[in-house]
Amino acid sequence: RRAGYYGRVVPPMMVAGLTLRLGDRGRMHLAVPLPPDYTDVRNAGHAIEWFDAVYVGDRLVLQQRLTDIVAKRGKNGIGVFITRETEFRRAGEERVLAIVRQTTLRRPPFRVSD
């Protein structure tokens, strides 16, 4: 509190990791309809913007949405980049505390040719 905070601050990565606790609701990028062989899923980017601290005891509301879907041809075929955004707010407040942007690459598994 001497440093200007009104409570104990939650570590930022712990807050960002809350999306993993949402189960299937936090994995909307896997619900995008793609051919059945697009089973290789990789992290293609992650960014976090912080606007205010989150404190122990805060009740948070998370809002997720898909913001971009782009297909690109690479040396292993066509990959689909899916970007989703999660906004974090304190319950009952409109002000955004943080925005997490995550991009996932989905593609067919890499096959070594004989």
HELIX and SHEET records of a PDB file:
HELIX    1   1 PRO A   12  ALA A   16  1                                   5    
HELIX    2   2 GLY A   17  GLY A   26  5                                  10    
HELIX    3   3 MET A   28  ALA A   31  5                                   4    
SHEET    1   A 4 ASP A  40  TRP A  50  0                                        
SHEET    2   A 4 VAL A  96  ARG A 107 -1                                        
SHEET    3   A 4 GLY A  77  ARG A  90 -1                                        
SHEET    4   A 4 LEU A  60  GLY A  74 -1                                        
END                                                                             
